[in-house]
Structures are given as C-alpha cells and as structure tokens.
Amino acid sequence: MSDRPFVPRILAAATATMGIGMAMLFRTGTAIGSRLFMNEEVAHATSRRIEHGLAVITVLAVMALLPRATRAVGAAVLFVLATLLAWASMDQGGVPFSEWALPAHAMRLAAPLALVWLCAGSRTVARERTVRWVVQGAIVIVFVVHGIEAVRAHPWFIDLTIAGLRSTLDLSVTQRTVERLLLVVGLLDLVAAAALLLGVRAAAWYMAIWGTFTALLRVLAYGHGALAEMVVRLPHGLLPLLLLGASNAPTPVSEPSS
C-alpha cells in the first residue's frame, strides 16, 4: 500500500502542533525575549511586543500549512522560528542541559524541514526515503539526548516525575526513588534509539507512546498552565507514527543505498 497520503499528513500535523505550541510560548515569553532584553538591551515592553509579533507570524505560518500551494512557505517559516527559539534557549543558558537545546529540539526542527523538502519537488520514492531518514535521525537524536538527561537525573525531569505521580496516582516519592526510576527510563530511551537504528519496529511504537505520554504529563503534572509545553512536544509522539505508517520504515542503517 502506498504511504504517499500518510507521510505528508503526519508531517503537517507535527509541524502544525509544534507551531501552535510555539505561538502559545511566544505569548507567555521565551528565551528570545530574554535575549533581546538581557543581551541586546531592548526595553522589556518592546521585547514583549516583538514576541507577540512572532506569535502572530507563527499562527499565520500554521494557517499557511492548510493550502497545498503555501504549505512549503509556512513550513519554512516555522522551521526558521523553531531554530531561532532552540538557539536562543542554548545561548541564554541558565537552566540544566541548556547547551543541548538544539539536539533536544531535533524533532521540532525535523518536522517542518522534512515537510519543506517533501513539498519542494515532485514526489518520488527517493524524496520520501530522504524524509524518513531525516525523521528517523531526529527521533534518535532526541531520545539519545533525553536518555542521557534522564540517566544524569535532569532536575526538571525529577520535578515533573514527582509532580506527575502526585497528581495522577496520589503517590509521594522521594527524590532518590525518582532518580532510580529516571535511570531506568533513560536506559530504555537509549536502547530504543539503538533499536530504531537497527530497524526494530517495536522501538517506534515505544517512542510514539512514550513521546505522547511525556508531552501529556506536563499538563497532568502542572495543569493548564503547561498546555503550551504539551502542544509543542506533540511531534515527539507523532513523528514515530510516520515511521510506523510509512512503507519500509524504519529503515535499518545497514540498508544499501539504491
């Protein structure tokens, strides 16, 4: 069965959710505004207006994904904005593992980039194979980064786990218990990343389920105030579905090029 309708729909959905999440973040404030205020000495009110303007641009770019004629333009704008936000997060620092912001955002960058590539020319098998490689590579990078962060007991992961267990299961756990749990989760993420590279289909299922759950956990743990953080992370659950739905996916790294 042809995977042609499925691939662009998943890419468009992942790009749109990432864009909506970014627009919501721009409304509340991001590292871009912090850099404008702290590094460029832009007045706080002006930096906020700039971020509000970026939110409008982001929404317009998401809307541009709907007509096929403007889809590539909308995706390109969202890719640039997502890259700028990731770079600003890395540049500003001040939070644990901020230097890993670009690879940690790899799936958010890959979705619009792959959509641009898919829309840039005629739909060929080689073009769709490239899209799957880009998506697969981004998934692996994100799970490796998050796996290492979990193994190293990222403070935000600890807080999220404690808050999530308390709000969903009414469980109170110690930090030491959570650190042990994160060690297991981190190792599972690293194993899943390696398995995906080897073409193990079950790894993509695990990543789709775990990516969706960890996105939803933001709201479960912190309430509606974390809605933007949830929406912007939905590509973590959507993109593995692309590999599951597309033919010949995931592609083993050992597969010879044709």
C-alpha positions as CSV (number, residue, x, y, z in Angstrom):
1,M,0.0,0.0,0.0
2,S,1.3,3.4,-0.9
3,D,2.3,5.6,2.0
4,R,2.1,8.8,0.0
5,P,-1.0,10.4,1.6
6,F,0.1,9.3,5.1
7,V,3.6,10.9,5.2
8,P,2.6,14.5,4.4
9,R,-0.4,14.4,6.7
10,I,1.8,13.3,9.7
11,L,4.4,15.8,8.9
12,A,1.8,18.6,8.5
13,A,0.2,17.6,11.8
14,A,3.5,17.5,13.7
15,T,4.6,20.8,12.2
16,A,1.2,22.4,13.0
17,T,1.1,21.3,16.6
18,M,4.7,22.4,17.1
19,G,3.8,25.8,15.6
20,I,0.7,26.2,17.7
21,G,2.8,25.4,20.8
22,M,5.4,27.9,19.8
23,A,2.8,30.6,19.3
24,M,1.5,30.0,22.8
25,L,5.0,30.1,24.2
26,F,5.7,33.4,22.4
27,R,2.6,34.9,24.1
28,T,3.9,34.0,27.6
29,G,7.6,34.7,26.9
30,T,10.6,32.7,25.6
31,A,14.4,32.8,25.5
32,I,14.2,35.0,22.5
33,G,12.6,37.8,24.6
34,S,15.1,37.2,27.4
35,R,18.0,37.6,25.0
36,L,16.5,40.8,23.5
37,F,16.1,42.2,27.0
38,M,19.3,40.9,28.7
39,N,21.8,40.8,25.8
40,E,20.6,43.3,23.3
41,E,19.3,45.8,25.9
42,V,15.9,46.1,24.2
43,A,13.3,47.5,26.5
44,H,11.2,44.9,28.2
45,A,7.9,46.2,26.7
46,T,9.5,46.2,23.3
47,S,10.8,42.7,23.6
48,R,7.4,41.5,24.6
49,R,5.8,43.2,21.6
50,I,8.4,41.5,19.4
51,E,7.5,38.1,20.8
52,H,3.8,38.9,20.4
53,G,4.6,39.7,16.8
54,L,6.4,36.4,16.4
55,A,3.3,34.7,17.8
56,V,1.2,36.3,15.1
57,I,3.7,35.2,12.4
58,T,3.7,31.7,13.8
59,V,-0.1,31.5,13.7
60,L,-0.1,32.7,10.1
61,A,2.6,30.2,9.2
62,V,0.4,27.4,10.7
63,M,-2.5,28.6,8.6
64,A,-0.4,28.5,5.5
65,L,0.1,24.8,6.0
66,L,-3.5,24.2,5.0
67,P,-3.5,25.1,1.3
68,R,-1.1,22.9,-0.6
69,A,0.2,25.9,-2.6
70,T,1.6,27.7,0.5
71,R,2.5,24.7,2.6
72,A,6.2,24.8,1.9
73,V,6.3,28.5,2.8
74,G,4.5,28.0,6.1
75,A,6.8,25.1,7.0
76,A,9.9,27.1,6.1
77,V,8.8,30.0,8.4
78,L,8.1,27.6,11.2
79,F,11.5,25.9,10.7
80,V,13.3,29.2,11.0
81,L,11.3,30.2,14.1
82,A,11.9,26.8,15.8
83,T,15.6,27.0,15.0
84,L,15.8,30.6,16.4
85,L,14.0,29.5,19.6
86,A,16.3,26.5,20.1
87,W,19.4,28.6,19.5
88,A,18.1,31.3,21.9
89,S,17.5,28.7,24.6
90,M,21.0,27.3,24.1
91,D,22.5,30.8,24.0
92,Q,20.7,32.1,27.1
93,G,21.6,29.1,29.3
94,G,20.8,29.4,32.9
95,V,19.0,26.0,33.1
96,P,20.3,22.5,33.3
97,F,21.5,21.0,29.9
98,S,20.6,24.2,28.1
99,E,23.7,23.6,25.9
100,W,21.9,20.6,24.4
101,A,18.9,22.7,23.3
102,L,19.4,22.3,19.6
103,P,19.6,18.4,19.6
104,A,16.9,18.2,22.2
105,H,14.6,20.2,19.7
106,A,15.6,18.0,16.8
107,M,12.1,16.6,16.2
108,R,10.6,20.1,16.3
109,L,13.1,21.1,13.6
110,A,12.8,18.0,11.5
111,A,9.1,18.1,11.0
112,P,8.9,21.4,9.1
113,L,12.2,20.8,7.4
114,A,11.0,17.4,6.1
115,L,7.7,19.0,5.0
116,V,9.6,21.7,3.0
117,W,11.7,19.0,1.3
118,L,8.6,16.9,0.5
119,C,6.8,19.9,-1.0
120,A,9.8,21.3,-2.8
121,G,9.6,19.0,-5.8
122,S,7.9,16.0,-7.4
123,R,7.0,13.2,-5.0
124,T,9.5,10.4,-5.7
125,V,10.5,7.3,-3.7
126,A,13.9,8.8,-3.2
127,R,12.5,12.0,-1.8
128,E,10.2,10.2,0.6
129,R,13.1,7.9,1.7
130,T,15.1,11.1,2.5
131,V,12.2,12.4,4.6
132,R,12.1,9.1,6.6
133,W,15.9,9.3,7.1
134,V,15.6,12.9,8.4
135,V,12.7,12.0,10.7
136,Q,14.3,8.8,11.9
137,G,17.6,10.6,12.6
138,A,15.8,13.4,14.6
139,I,13.9,10.8,16.7
140,V,17.1,9.0,17.5
141,I,18.9,12.3,18.5
142,V,16.1,13.4,20.8
143,F,15.8,10.0,22.5
144,V,19.6,9.9,23.0
145,V,19.6,13.4,24.5
146,H,16.6,12.8,26.7
147,G,18.0,9.4,27.7
148,I,21.3,10.9,28.8
149,E,19.5,13.7,30.6
150,A,17.3,11.1,32.4
151,V,20.4,9.0,33.4
152,R,22.1,12.1,34.7
153,A,18.9,13.0,36.7
154,H,17.8,16.2,35.0
155,P,16.3,18.3,37.8
156,W,13.3,19.2,35.6
157,F,12.6,15.5,34.9
158,I,12.8,14.9,38.7
159,D,10.3,17.7,39.4
160,L,8.0,16.6,36.6
161,T,8.0,12.9,37.7
162,I,7.3,13.8,41.4
163,A,4.5,16.2,40.4
164,G,3.1,13.7,37.9
165,L,3.0,10.8,40.3
166,R,1.4,13.0,43.0
167,S,-1.3,14.5,40.7
168,T,-2.2,11.3,38.7
169,L,-1.7,8.5,41.3
170,D,-1.6,10.4,44.5
171,L,1.8,9.0,45.3
172,S,4.5,10.8,47.2
173,V,8.0,9.6,46.3
174,T,11.5,10.7,47.4
175,Q,14.0,12.3,45.0
176,R,16.2,9.3,45.3
177,T,13.4,7.0,44.2
178,V,12.8,9.2,41.2
179,E,16.4,9.3,40.3
180,R,16.5,5.5,40.2
181,L,13.3,5.5,38.1
182,L,14.8,8.0,35.7
183,L,17.9,5.8,35.3
184,V,15.7,3.0,34.1
185,V,13.7,5.3,31.8
186,G,16.9,6.9,30.4
187,L,18.4,3.5,29.6
188,L,15.2,2.4,27.9
189,D,15.3,5.6,25.8
190,L,18.9,4.8,24.7
191,V,18.1,1.2,23.9
192,A,15.0,2.3,21.9
193,A,17.2,4.8,19.9
194,A,19.7,2.0,19.1
195,A,16.9,-0.4,18.2
196,L,15.3,2.1,15.8
197,L,18.6,2.5,14.0
198,L,18.6,-1.3,13.6
199,G,15.1,-1.2,12.1
200,V,13.2,-2.7,15.1
201,R,9.6,-1.7,14.5
202,A,8.7,-2.1,18.2
203,A,11.0,0.8,19.0
204,A,8.9,3.2,17.0
205,W,5.8,2.0,18.9
206,Y,7.5,2.6,22.2
207,M,8.7,6.1,21.1
208,A,5.2,7.1,19.8
209,I,3.6,6.0,23.1
210,W,6.3,7.4,25.4
211,G,6.6,10.7,23.4
212,T,2.9,11.3,23.6
213,F,2.7,10.4,27.3
214,T,5.6,12.6,28.3
215,A,4.0,15.5,26.4
216,L,0.7,15.0,28.2
217,L,2.4,14.6,31.5
218,R,3.2,18.3,31.5
219,V,-0.5,19.1,31.8
220,L,-1.2,16.2,34.1
221,A,1.5,17.4,36.5
222,Y,1.2,21.2,36.3
223,G,-2.3,21.9,34.9
224,H,-3.5,24.0,32.1
225,G,-0.6,26.4,32.6
226,A,1.7,23.9,30.9
227,L,-0.6,23.5,27.9
228,A,1.9,25.2,25.5
229,E,4.7,22.9,26.7
230,M,2.5,19.9,26.0
231,V,1.4,21.1,22.5
232,V,4.9,22.0,21.3
233,R,6.1,18.5,22.2
234,L,3.3,16.5,20.4
235,P,5.7,15.9,17.5
236,H,7.5,13.5,19.8
237,G,4.5,11.2,19.6
238,L,3.5,12.0,16.0
239,L,6.8,11.5,14.2
240,P,7.4,7.9,15.2
241,L,3.9,7.2,13.8
242,L,5.3,8.3,10.4
243,L,7.9,5.5,10.6
244,L,5.2,3.1,11.6
245,G,2.8,4.1,8.8
246,A,5.3,4.6,6.0
247,S,6.3,1.6,4.0
248,N,9.8,0.2,4.6
249,A,10.0,2.0,7.9
250,P,12.0,2.3,10.0
251,T,14.9,1.8,7.6
252,P,18.0,0.0,9.0
253,V,21.2,1.9,8.8
254,S,22.8,-1.0,7.1
255,E,20.5,-0.9,4.1
256,P,22.4,-0.2,0.9
257,S,21.5,2.9,-1.0
258,S,19.7,2.5,-4.3
